[in-house]
């Protein structure tokens, strides 16, 4: 698979460790990255660094059923992959 700006990725745990490294590596290849993490502050910092989006998983888990699906669809549309 060719990785470039036509590809979008969701990186769970993308705010630290291997997830952050994955987020950075994908963004370096032009991939549109959405970081899903429990640590909202670190997620926002990495997203700002790489030019991606961050999603606070705690806020997502407070939603129920269809709302979680709808949030994922909105994120996909923001990154141009829906």
C-alpha positions as CSV (number, residue, x, y, z in Angstrom):
1,X,0.0,0.0,0.0
2,X,1.3,3.4,-0.9
3,X,1.3,5.8,2.0
4,X,0.6,9.4,1.1
5,X,-2.0,12.2,1.6
6,X,-4.7,9.9,0.0
7,X,-4.5,7.7,3.1
8,X,-6.0,8.4,6.5
9,X,-5.1,6.5,9.7
10,X,-6.5,6.2,13.2
11,X,-3.8,5.5,15.7
12,X,-5.1,4.2,19.1
13,X,-2.8,5.0,21.9
14,X,-1.1,7.5,19.6
15,X,-0.1,10.0,22.3
16,X,2.9,8.1,23.7
17,X,5.4,5.3,23.1
18,X,4.9,3.1,20.0
19,X,1.6,4.9,19.2
20,X,3.3,8.3,19.1
21,X,6.1,6.9,17.0
22,X,3.6,5.4,14.6
23,X,1.7,8.7,14.4
24,X,4.9,10.6,13.6
25,X,6.1,8.0,11.0
26,X,2.7,8.0,9.2
27,X,2.5,11.8,9.2
28,X,6.1,12.0,7.8
29,X,4.8,10.0,4.8
30,X,1.9,12.4,4.3
31,X,-0.8,10.3,5.9
32,X,-3.7,12.1,7.5
33,X,-3.5,10.9,11.2
34,X,-6.2,10.9,13.9
35,X,-4.9,10.1,17.3
36,X,-7.2,8.3,19.7
37,X,-5.9,8.3,23.3
38,X,-7.0,8.6,26.9
39,X,-4.5,11.3,27.6
40,X,-6.1,14.3,25.9
41,X,-3.2,16.7,26.6
42,X,-0.5,14.5,25.1
43,X,-2.8,13.5,22.2
44,X,-3.4,17.2,21.4
45,X,0.4,17.9,21.6
46,X,1.3,15.1,19.2
47,X,-1.5,16.1,16.8
48,X,-0.3,19.7,16.8
49,X,3.3,18.5,16.2
50,X,2.3,16.3,13.2
51,X,-0.6,18.4,11.9
52,X,-3.2,15.7,12.7
53,X,-6.3,15.5,14.8
54,X,-6.7,14.2,18.4
55,X,-9.7,12.5,19.9
56,X,-10.2,12.2,23.7
57,X,-11.2,8.6,24.2
58,X,-12.7,9.3,27.6
59,X,-15.2,11.6,26.0
60,X,-15.9,8.9,23.4
61,X,-16.5,6.3,26.0
62,X,-19.1,8.6,27.7
63,X,-21.1,8.3,24.5
64,X,-23.3,5.3,23.8
65,X,-24.1,3.1,20.8
66,X,-24.8,5.1,17.6
67,X,-23.1,8.2,19.0
68,X,-19.7,6.4,18.9
69,X,-20.2,5.4,15.3
70,X,-21.3,8.9,14.4
71,X,-18.2,10.3,15.9
72,X,-16.0,8.0,13.9
73,X,-17.8,8.9,10.7
74,X,-17.3,12.6,11.5
75,X,-13.6,12.1,12.0
76,X,-13.4,10.1,8.8
77,X,-15.0,13.0,6.9
78,X,-12.7,15.6,8.5
79,X,-9.7,13.6,7.3
80,X,-11.3,13.1,3.8
81,X,-11.8,9.4,3.9
82,X,-15.5,9.0,4.1
